[in-house]
Amino acid sequence: MTGRMTHDREIHSAAEFDAALAARGSLRGCRIQSVDLTDRTFALLATSTADAVFLGCAMQPEAAAKVRADGALVFPPVPDLPFDPYRAHLYSPDELFEGIADRPYEETPDARSYAWFRRTRGDGDIFSSMLRSLHDDAISDALDEYLSGARVVGVMGGHAMGRGGAAYAGAARLGRSLSRAGLTVTTGGGPGAMEAANLGAYTAPLPDEALDEALELLAKAPSFTPSVTDWARAAFEVRARWPRGGDSAGIPTWFYGHEPPNAFASRIGKYFANATREDGLLSRSTAGVVFLPGAAGTVQEIFDDATPNYYAPPGAATPMVLVDRAHWTERLPAWPLLRTLAEGRPMAARIALVDSVDEVPGALARLAA
């Protein structure tokens, strides 16, 4: 389980607002993040808010004027956005796919955020780029809080891995095994191998048969093409049948917004900036990274992870396990280059190539020893 770190001066909900005010006697120096304070006017008028920062908090006009007079910084809510740039928490699948049971995917908050990104990414408007940066920084902060204290293992792999196949089932078994071993599975948050690993973690607390049945239900919509709607609804059918799934994280991006996020990560840190997302995903995988078969994106992730390991001092490199010998030595021969790169470096003792997902838990344990 994750540590869910918080800072004592950060306030993320109305309940935390009330508790902080009762405990501290004022809001001096606090950071209040995306909390609706329209019914907390009396409290705001009656207490000091000097040096406080209000990020996207709705307030009555007299309350907003008073906290500004105190010297607080007020970043007001931004109207007409499909996302909250100041959000205090990671996304949930229900939030990103809101309405999917009755409406097409194109009308969900996830799809509308992608549409906004496509409209604004090239318009040169500093306001749009600032909103994206604020949002992504808020996501990074929420990820750090959520994963604090966790033993995080990253599982990387291609989006093309279809439901109903042996490879997908194997990736799901891997996610289940890692989760049952006490690790927090974290993926790129998309379809294919990423979804399979999150699915495995979701079914980890359930009887073994649940995963087999879930795989059968999902196979009726094997890919997010041609219909993301059908693909997503099949996932929510599984979630509805087993509503108390296990914990895992997904870290997708609207940069590749044509690939929807998967619904099996319990918490989703979705970014606009793919570079920030990639680096954050790998750097937070403190217990190692597993690379399932993939294409360009997975190859990029291998060497993104290899770079800090190459320069790491003894004992600081994190394990890297590549799965499927034929894939990584013949089809896309990343392993020979990785092994050559590691020669004579501390990271040489932290890399491994295995034939199947069943060997991964043992390899991770061996490399971490």
N, C-alpha and C positions, 0 to 999 in steps of 0.2 A: 504493500500500500504506500501511497505517497505521503510526504510530510505536510503538504499544504501550508507552507510557511506564509506568515503574514507579518507586516510591520505594525507596531502598536499605534502609529500615527496615521495609517491608511484606513479609510472608512469606505466600505463597499456596499452597504445596504442601510436602509432606514433603521433596522434593529441595531446595527453596529454604531450608527450615529447616536441613537439614544443611549447606548451603553457607554460610549466614549464620553459623552457629555456628562453623564452621571458620575463616571469615575474620575474625570479630569477637572470638571468644573468649568471648563471652557473648551474652545476649539482652536486655541492658539497653535499654529504650526502644523495643523492636521492637513491631510490630503484627502478630500472627499471626492470620490470618483464615480460619476454617472449614477447619482442617487437622486430620486425625485424628492425635493424638499418643499414642495408647494404647500404641504400641510405642517411644516415645521417653522413657520414664520415667527411665531412667538419665541421659540427657542433661539432662532438666529438673531432676533432683535435684543434678546436678554443676555446674550453671552458675548465674550470677546472672540473675534475671529482674526486677530492680528496674525500676520505671517501665514495664514492658511491659504490653501489653493483649492478652488472648486473647479473640477473638470467635468463639464457637461451636466451640471446639476440644474434641473428646473427649479426656479424660485419665484415667489411673488415679487413684483417690482420693488416694493419697499424693503424687502429682505435683501435683494440684490444690491440696492443702493447703500444699505447699512453696512454690509460686509465689505463693499468696496471702500467705504469711508473708513473702516477699520484698518485698511491696508492690505486686505486679502486680494489675491489674484483670482479673477473669475473668467474662466473659459466657457462661454455659453454653449448650450446645445446647438447643433447645426441642423436646420430644418431640411426636409426633403431629401434625406439620404437613406439608402436602403440598409445602412449599417451604422453602428455607433462608434465613432472614432476614439471615444474615451472609455470604452467598455472595461469593466473591472474583472471580468471572468472569461474563461474560454467558452467557445461555443459548445452546444450540445447538438446531437443529430436532430432532435425535435425542433430546435430553433432554426437551423439552417434549412431543413426540409418542411417547415411549417406549411400546412395546407396540402401536402402531397397526396393525402388520401382522397381528396375531392377535386384537386386542380392539377394541371400539368406542371411538371418540374419548372418550366419556364416562368411560372408565377411565384416560385418560392423565393425567400430572402437570399438564398445562395445564388440563384440564377440572376436575380435583379442586381446583386452586388457585382457580379461578373459583367453584366451589361453596363453598369455605371463605369466600371474600370475600363472597358473597351472604349466607351465614349470619351473618357477623360485622359487616358494614359498618354496620348500624343498631342494634347491640346496646348501644352506649354503653360498652363495656368498654375502658378505657384500655389494657389489655394488648394487645388485638387491634390497636388503632390504633397502638400503639408498634411492634408487630411489622411492620405495613405500612410504617411510616416507616423503620424500620431497613432493611428490604428495599430500599425505593426509594432510599435514600441509598447503599446498597451498589451498586445498579445504576448510579447516576450516577457513582460513583467508577470502576467498571469501564468505563463508556463513555468517560470522560475518558482513561483509560489506553489503551483500544483505539484511539481516534480521534486521539490525540495526533500532531501532525505531518502529518495527512492533509488533503488538499483535499476537503472534504466538500460534496456537493451534495444538497440535500433534494428529493425528488420526492413531491408530495402529490397526492391524487386520491381519488375515491369508491370505496367498497367494492362498489358495485353493478355495476361494469364486469365483464361476464361473459367467461369464457374462450371462445375460439372466434370472437370478434368482431373487427372491424377495429380498433376502439379499443384493445382489449387487446393486439393484435399491435403496434400503433404504440407503446404505452407500453413494451412489451418491447424494441422496437428502440431506443427512447430510452435505456433503462437500459443496453443493450449499448454504445451509442455513447458515453455518458458514462463508463462504466467503461473502455472502450478508450482514452479520452482522458486517463486517469490520475486520474480523480476517484473518490472513494469514494461510491457511491450509498447514500443513507440514506432510508428511507421510514417511514411510520407502521406498517409491519410487518403489516398486515392483508391481506384479500383484495382482489380487483378491481385497480384501477390500481396499488396498492401492491405486490401480488404480481407484477404484470406487470413493473414496474421492477426488482424484485429478481431475477426470472427472467432479464431481459435481462443484468443484471450477472453472474449465475451462468453464463450461456452465453458471456460475453465472451471467455474464453480458448479457446473451442472453435471449430471450423469454422462458417461461417455456416449451413450446413444443419442444425446441431444445434438451433438455435432454431426453425426451421420444423417439424422433427420433434417437438420438445417441445410446440409449440402444438397439433399434431394429437393428441398423446397426452392433453393436458390437456382438450381439448374434450369428451371423453367424460363429464367431470364439470364442467359449466360454472359451477356455483355451489356455495357451501358450504351452501345450502339445496336440498333438504330433508335432505341427509346430509353432515355434516362428515366422517364417516368415509370415504365414497367420494371426496370432494373431496381430503382429505389423502392418501389412498392413491395417487391419480393423481399427485400431486406427488412422492411418494417413489418411484414407478415411474420418473419422469423422473430423479430423483437417482441411482437405482440404475443407470440406463443410462449416465449421464454423471457418475461419482462425483467427478470433480475439477473442480468448478465454481469460478467466480471469487468474489471477496470483495465483500460488501456488508453493510449493517446494517439491521435492522428494529427500530422502537421502538413496539410496540403497548401495549395497556393491558387489564387485567382489568375496568376500569370499563365497557368495552364488550365484556365477555367472551363475549357471544353471537356475536361475530365472532372466529373463531380466528386465530392468527398464521399467516403463510405460511411454507412450508418452504424458500424459496429465499434468504432472508437467511442468510448464513453465521454471523452473530452477532445475537442478539436481546436487546434490553434491554427487558424487559417490566415495566411499572409497575402498581401499584394506583391511584395518584393520577393522574388524567388531566391535571390542570393542570400538574403537575410534568413529566409526559411531554411535553405539548405545548410548553412553554417550552424544555425541554431539546432536543427535536428541532429546533426552529427555530434556537435559539441556537448549536447545534453545526454548522449548515449554513453554514460560513464561505465557501464558494465560490458561494453563492446557493441559491435555492429555485425549483423549477419547479412550477407549479400546473396540473395536468391537470383536465379537467372533473369536478366533484363537486357536492355539495349543501351542507347546513348545515355539516358538519365542515370541508370545504375552504374555504368562505367564512370561517369563524372563523379558520382558519389564515392566510388571506391578511391579515386585519387584525391578527392577533397578530404577524405578521412585519412589517407596515407600521408598527406603533407604535414599535419601537426605531429603525427606519429614518427615521421622521419626525423624531425628536429627535436623530439621529446628526449629528455634525459633518462637515464636508466630507471626503470620502474614506473615511468609515467605514461608510456604508450598504452593505448586501450586495445583489447583484442579485436581482430578482424577475421571473420570466417567466411570464405567464399564457398558456395554450395553448387555442386554439379561440375565435376572435373572436366567432362567433355565440353561443356559450355564455356568455361573460363580458360581452357587451354587450347581449344580448337576453333569453336565458332567465334568467340571474342576473346582472344588470348591475353586477358588482363593479368592472369596469375603469373606467367613468366616475367613480365615487366615488374610486377609488385615484388616478387621474390628477389629479382636482381636489385631492385631499388633498396631492399631491406638488408642486403648483404653487408655485414660488418657494423650494422646499426643495432641499438637496443630493440627496435621494433621487430627484428627478425624472429625473436622468441614470442611474438604476439600475433603472428599471422598463421592461418591454416587454410588448407583446401580439403574439402570433404566431398564424398560422393552423394550423400543423401541428407535430408533434413533430420533423420533419426540420429545422425552423428553430431549434430550441432551442440546440444546441451553439454555433452562430454568434452567437445573441443573448447567451448567457452570456459568450462571449469579448468581445463588443463592450461589454457593460455593465461588465465588469471592467477594461477598458482605462483 
